[in-house]
Amino acid sequence: MCGIVGIYLKSEKFESSLGKMLSDMLVNMGSRGPDSAGFAIYKKEEDGEYKYSLCLNNLSFEKFKNELQNKFSFSDIEENSDHVIVKSKDNPKKVLEIITRVFKEVSIVGYGKSIEIFKQVGEPKNVVKKFNLESFSGTHGIGHTRMATESAITTDGSHPYSTGEDECLVHNGSLSNHNNLRRKLKKNGINFNSENDTEVAAGYISNNLSSKKTLKETLKKGLNDLDGFYTFITGTRKGFAVLRDEIGCKPAVIAETDDYVAIASEFQAMAHLPNVNSAKIFEPEPGIVYSWGN
Amino acid sequence: MELDLKKINLREVNEKLQNLDRKQNQRDFSIINPEGNHAICAGLTEEMNVNIKGHVGYYCAGMNQKANITIDGNVGTGVAENMMSGKVHVKGNASQSAGATAHGGLLVIDGDASSRCGISMKGVDIIVKGSVGHMSGFMSQSGNLIVCGDAGEALGDSLYETNIYIRGKVKSLGADCIEKKMDKKHIKKLSKFLKVANIKNLKAESFKRYGSARKLYNFKVDNIGNY
């Protein structure tokens, strides 16, 4: 089943309450996905600085922090439950290589100039509390509540998936050709950390974006290459896009006002958003890419 | 009587309406703050008027009998699914599978309905003032599906004896669905429906009629080799 949610702010009015809005939506979608939850928040870029969202798993924060010294230069390190956000101006390729090589038990959840990602197993209401999502501010955000079908209930098996700079993907549905596609993408140098189908779709999108295709073109191409059921929300630094497969079994509803665009699997997740009753509310048509800010 | 879903929980509201107290002469209800809840007004069996003020979730007014239910907003998947009688009026848009498997009654949707509107309908009359999505009328068996706007792909796929009237464009017809001639009796019947739904600006003559070619659901001895 799974629940997916997203908000893109069109004005600055709600930036400080983005976390609260997204948190309420995720908690409401707990009924669609009680196994794990995760969210990506896009914040304003800080000059030339990259942020790395890492899950420490069983490694202690102190130990990680100590060992990180001298490996590469970082300007800040922020602990949030079992996740950390490391900020650095170093080359991301170098940083990612060092983290992968030195810290075997650490999972790289995502990186970029704007994105911060947190995900963990457990009921969505507990996960959002653990990371204190309500306190976050930002320009747009995407979230997911998971009912596991395709792979195990682990942090790596939770959404959102990020396989490229400032990119992320959440998915309601299942893909049937992900093994073949994974093999092909691995040849193109895309790394995968799980057996999950959605991670393959995220890798597929990253692969196309890196070959200079736009997000809209990439998703349109995906209609032919990705076999299965899906409603996707894919986030980039500037905004997000929504795509449902052409059969359209997986639900989605969009509410748009002058201040924001919100999307969720069910309307009830958005029922508490400001002025939602005067919003333009519609169901995205299957097979059509909807995007904002991109 | 006003029922506030912020104050009373959904199950209590539904139970109250499902077990109407006949001693009290109260048959007019309005439900406020529906906030996208699922299965609001499912399983009503008595004559009453219910006005839901806001957007609702899945299976609103499912299995309805006799009740007259108006939704002043959008509805989620499966509005009036398996309705037996009565009337359900959606003032906004409907999600997929509106009126699915419904046996009777009238479903009016002022906006658009998405995919699979009237899937497997068994006698209900559905009037959509906007457009319908793909696979509408799929395997529909009986009743009337009237669409004032356009229809998506594979309209009426594998249908039995439902009459489909579309005023706008049909993207494609499904298997065994064909356009049929509009006779006087069809125009008369359709005009009645338009009147019921308070549609004054459209003429029955401007609709096209679709139905089953009856080649798919009858056993044909010539096809024996295919079994």
Interface residues (C-beta under 8 A of the other chain):
Chain A: G248 P251 V253 E266 F267 Q268 A269 M270 A271 H272 N277 I281 F282 E283 E285 P286
Chain B: E35 G36 N37 H38 G54 H55 V56 G57 Y58 G73 N74 G76 T77 G92 N93 S95 Q96 S114 S115 G133 H134
